[in-house]
Amino acid sequence: MPGPPCAAAFSQPRLPRVKIYTRTGDDGSTGLLGPGRVLKCAPRVEAYGSVDELNAELGAARALDGEGWLASELETTQSRLFSLGAELAATTPTAIAQIERIGDPDVETLEAWIDRLDADLPPLERFIVPGGSLLAAELHRARTVCRRAERRVVELQQSEAVEPRLVHYLNRLADLLFVMARWCNRRAGVPEVEWRARGQ
């Protein structure tokens, strides 16, 4: 008599587990997608580390998006950030050739999302104080991390070859996150707080 349908899965050979710790970084160095090791404070590591932090911020935003207003956009963006970070970590043509790289269509996708969401918003007349709903506040925070990642990539460009399209993507993504934050506040019925100098 045949066993339950899932029985076959348990009879398949299992791949070895990947160890979480290797101890190879205990000296303050880390490996890249290519030969050799660099210090964990190297500009390239700072760049892709900031992109990783941005990805985690977007994960927090997705967790707060209980209605799924931006679920598809955020999920797609997180996937593309993995590709962007991998390209920053790659140091040889062979490694780069194996990566699904960020391209102009990815930037154009962000621009289309910006245009669609911004069409639902009132014109921007003053600076907006970051905050509002929990989701909007998290998107504002992600925007600032995105700007830091952009700065780190620009800094890396000063000493090593970095494709300009990576900066284009991060620049446009920061704009998108700002618009997303405004859009989420409006959809949630939370008024924006405009910044005004004292006496205004």
C-alpha positions in Angstrom: 0.0 0.0 0.0 1.5 3.3 -1.0 2.4 5.8 1.7 1.0 9.3 1.9 1.9 11.7 -0.9 4.5 13.5 1.2 6.4 10.4 2.1 8.5 10.6 -1.1 9.8 14.0 0.1 11.4 12.5 3.2 13.2 9.8 1.1 15.0 12.4 -1.0 18.6 13.1 -0.2 18.9 16.4 1.7 21.5 19.1 0.8 24.0 19.9 3.5 22.9 22.7 5.8 24.7 26.0 5.3 26.4 27.0 8.5 25.4 30.4 9.9 28.8 31.2 11.3 32.1 30.4 9.6 34.6 32.3 11.9 36.3 33.6 8.8 35.2 37.1 9.5 36.5 37.2 13.1 39.5 39.2 11.9 37.3 42.0 10.6 37.4 40.9 7.0 34.8 39.6 4.6 34.7 37.9 1.2 33.3 39.5 -1.9 31.8 37.9 -5.1 35.3 37.3 -6.4 38.7 36.5 -5.1 40.3 37.9 -2.0 38.9 39.5 1.1 38.5 43.1 2.3 38.0 44.8 5.6 34.3 45.1 6.7 34.7 48.9 6.7 35.8 49.0 3.1 33.8 51.4 0.9 32.4 48.6 -1.2 31.1 46.8 1.9 29.7 50.0 3.3 27.8 50.4 0.0 26.2 47.0 -0.3 25.7 46.9 3.5 23.6 50.1 3.3 21.6 48.6 0.5 21.0 45.5 2.7 19.8 47.8 5.5 17.5 49.5 3.1 16.1 46.1 2.1 15.4 45.4 5.8 13.6 48.7 6.1 11.4 47.9 3.2 10.6 44.5 4.9 9.5 46.4 7.9 7.3 48.6 5.7 5.7 45.6 4.1 5.0 44.1 7.6 3.1 47.4 8.4 1.2 47.4 5.2 -1.7 45.4 6.6 -4.0 46.3 3.7 -1.4 45.4 1.1 -1.6 48.8 -0.6 2.0 48.6 -1.8 2.7 44.9 -1.4 3.6 44.2 -5.0 5.8 47.3 -5.4 7.7 46.7 -2.2 8.2 43.0 -2.9 9.5 43.8 -6.4 11.8 46.5 -5.0 13.3 44.2 -2.4 14.1 41.6 -5.0 15.8 44.2 -7.2 17.8 45.5 -4.2 19.2 42.0 -3.8 20.5 42.2 -7.4 21.9 45.7 -6.8 23.7 44.6 -3.7 25.1 41.6 -5.5 26.5 43.7 -8.2 28.1 46.0 -5.7 29.7 42.9 -4.1 31.0 41.5 -7.4 34.6 42.2 -8.3 35.2 40.2 -11.5 33.5 40.1 -14.9 32.7 36.4 -14.3 30.9 37.2 -11.1 29.0 40.1 -12.6 28.0 38.0 -15.6 26.1 35.6 -13.3 24.0 38.4 -11.7 20.6 39.7 -12.9 21.6 43.3 -13.1 19.7 46.5 -12.5 18.9 48.2 -15.9 17.2 51.2 -17.3 13.8 49.4 -17.4 14.0 49.1 -13.6 14.4 52.8 -13.2 11.5 53.4 -15.6 9.3 51.1 -13.5 10.1 53.3 -10.4 9.2 56.4 -12.4 5.9 54.9 -13.5 5.0 54.1 -9.9 5.9 57.6 -8.8 3.7 59.2 -11.5 0.8 56.9 -10.7 0.9 57.6 -6.9 1.7 61.3 -7.2 -1.3 61.8 -9.4 -3.5 61.1 -6.3 -1.7 63.7 -4.2 -2.1 67.5 -3.8 0.8 69.6 -5.1 3.7 69.8 -2.8 4.2 73.4 -1.6 6.4 73.0 1.5 8.7 70.5 3.1 6.8 67.7 4.8 7.7 66.7 8.4 8.3 62.9 8.3 5.7 60.9 10.2 2.0 60.3 10.1 0.8 56.7 10.1 3.1 53.9 11.1 3.5 52.8 7.5 4.2 56.3 6.2 6.7 56.9 9.0 8.5 53.7 8.1 8.6 54.6 4.5 10.1 58.0 5.4 12.8 56.2 7.4 13.4 53.9 4.4 13.8 57.0 2.3 16.6 58.3 4.5 18.4 54.9 4.5 18.0 54.9 0.7 19.7 58.3 0.5 22.5 57.1 2.7 23.0 54.0 0.4 23.0 56.3 -2.6 25.8 58.4 -0.9 27.8 55.3 -0.1 27.6 54.1 -3.7 28.6 57.6 -5.0 31.5 57.5 -2.6 32.6 54.1 -3.9 32.5 55.6 -7.4 35.3 57.9 -6.5 37.7 55.0 -6.2 36.3 52.1 -8.0 34.2 51.4 -11.2 30.5 51.5 -10.4 27.8 51.5 -13.1 26.0 54.9 -13.0 22.6 53.1 -13.3 22.9 51.9 -9.7 23.0 55.5 -8.5 20.1 56.3 -10.9 18.0 53.5 -9.3 18.7 54.5 -5.7 18.1 58.2 -6.5 14.7 57.4 -8.1 13.8 54.9 -5.3 14.3 57.6 -2.7 11.9 59.8 -4.6 9.4 56.9 -4.8 9.6 56.2 -1.0 8.8 59.9 -0.3 5.8 59.7 -2.6 4.7 56.4 -1.1 4.8 57.9 2.4 2.6 60.8 1.3 0.2 58.5 -0.5 -0.2 56.2 2.4 -0.9 59.0 4.8 -3.5 60.4 2.4 -5.1 57.0 2.0 -5.2 56.4 5.7 -6.8 59.8 6.3 -3.8 61.1 8.2 -3.0 64.8 7.5 0.5 65.8 6.5 2.4 68.2 8.7 4.1 70.9 6.7 7.3 72.4 8.0 7.2 76.1 8.8 9.9 78.2 10.1 9.3 80.0 13.4 7.1 83.0 12.9 5.4 81.7 9.9 
